[in-house]
Amino acid sequence: MNYSIGQKVETEERRRLMGEEFQGRDGSKVALWFVLKVQPMKEFEVEMWLGQQEGVLEAWLPTNKAWRNQARGHRRKVQYRQKIAPGYVFACVERRIAWDLLQRRSNGKVLGVVGYNGRPLPVPEEQMRAMKKLPKIVQKIYAEAQSVKLVRPGDKARILDDGPMCDWVVDVTEVNGGIAKILVPLLGEREAQISMEQLERIQE
């Protein structure tokens, strides 16, 4: 870049992150969504960090609720936020952004903004509405899959536990409030109570 004598140049520290407002065709103020490319495994950090930046109305990382086994051999499952689009975070802004400055302020966590020919492209409103519905759609599919595994009276189930009854196959006789009654074969078919989270339905 060439400069002329006497030209005032803003230093990096004095540059503003946000510029002029976005305006619609009728001149009214509008907010636009952009997609940021971020470092792998840094999506949650970037989502939180963006939400604290001046001029960012909303930061959104598409996720759905999922379950996974605990580490270190535990058989119980814990809930977590599963990323639907790893490596990307959405940002809603109402002003033009100095994307290069945002990238540097993120300490390398933000890799860039999705665009075309070097020009950031906003996500069309109708596509953004569809994206916002995606977590609910994924969650519905997951819930339907989980319902197939739901333990009911009369089912056979496998015990998911770290104790001596781990992997035992038992008959479920009653289910009430997250607690299941089971028949334990090695105890002379005696009934015992166990959390439903520790049972896995055996599909016949």
C-alpha positions, -999 to 999 in steps of 0.1 A, spaced: 0 0 0 13 35 -9 10 65 14 12 102 6 31 127 26 10 141 55 -16 112 52 -29 101 86 -27 64 91 -44 46 119 -22 22 139 -33 -13 147 -42 -3 182 -65 25 171 -83 7 143 -119 1 151 -133 -35 148 -167 -23 137 -174 1 108 -206 15 93 -240 -1 98 -255 -25 73 -286 -12 56 -314 -28 38 -328 -16 4 -352 7 22 -324 22 42 -333 5 75 -306 -10 97 -302 -48 93 -282 -75 110 -263 -101 89 -249 -135 97 -214 -146 86 -196 -180 90 -162 -180 106 -137 -207 100 -120 -216 134 -93 -239 147 -104 -275 153 -114 -281 190 -116 -243 196 -153 -238 185 -167 -235 220 -140 -210 230 -146 -189 199 -184 -189 204 -179 -176 239 -152 -151 229 -172 -137 200 -202 -131 222 -181 -107 243 -169 -87 213 -182 -52 206 -208 -52 178 -214 -89 178 -251 -94 184 -250 -132 187 -225 -160 183 -238 -194 175 -222 -229 173 -247 -254 159 -249 -283 183 -273 -310 195 -276 -329 227 -259 -363 227 -247 -389 251 -213 -406 255 -196 -430 278 -175 -416 306 -138 -419 303 -116 -443 322 -137 -474 318 -170 -460 333 -200 -475 317 -224 -446 326 -232 -421 299 -230 -383 302 -247 -356 282 -227 -332 260 -230 -307 232 -222 -324 199 -210 -301 172 -230 -303 140 -206 -284 118 -171 -288 134 -147 -260 125 -173 -233 119 -190 -207 142 -217 -182 131 -216 -145 140 -245 -120 137 -234 -84 133 -251 -51 123 -219 -33 112 -191 -40 88 -162 -58 105 -125 -55 100 -121 -93 96 -83 -92 96 -84 -74 130 -109 -98 144 -87 -127 133 -56 -112 150 -75 -104 182 -86 -140 185 -49 -151 189 -52 -174 159 -84 -192 169 -103 -176 141 -88 -186 107 -110 -165 85 -145 -158 72 -163 -178 45 -166 -158 13 -160 -156 -24 -130 -141 -42 -117 -128 -9 -150 -110 -1 -170 -122 30 -205 -134 21 -234 -131 45 -257 -161 49 -291 -155 33 -319 -151 59 -339 -181 46 -308 -203 49 -301 -191 84 -337 -199 95 -332 -234 81 -299 -237 99 -315 -227 132 -340 -255 129 -313 -281 122 -304 -289 159 -341 -296 166 -343 -319 136 -311 -337 146 -323 -340 182 -357 -355 171 -338 -381 150 -316 -389 181 -346 -391 204 -364 -415 180 -332 -437 179 -330 -436 217 -366 -446 222 -358 -479 204 -333 -486 232 -357 -475 260 -361 -502 286 -397 -514 293 -412 -540 315 -408 -575 299 -376 -565 282 -342 -582 286 -314 -558 293 -277 -558 298 -263 -541 330 -238 -513 322 -219 -511 355 -184 -513 368 -194 -537 396 -197 -575 397 -229 -575 377 -214 -558 347 -227 -573 314 -252 -595 331 -284 -600 311 -315 -596 333 -353 -594 329 -370 -561 336 -402 -564 356 -411 -528 364 -401 -493 355 -409 -463 377 -393 -428 378 -360 -438 362 -357 -468 384 -361 -503 371 -368 -536 389 -349 -565 375 -348 -603 382 -312 -614 390 -307 -650 379 -277 -657 401 -297 -646 432 -325 -671 426 -345 -648 404 -348 -623 432 -358 -587 424 -334 -558 426 -336 -521 418 -312 -503 394 -311 -470 376 -323 -471 340 -291 -453 330 -273 -485 339 -294 -507 316 -291 -513 279 -321 -529 261 -313 -560 242 -332 -560 209 -345 -594 199 
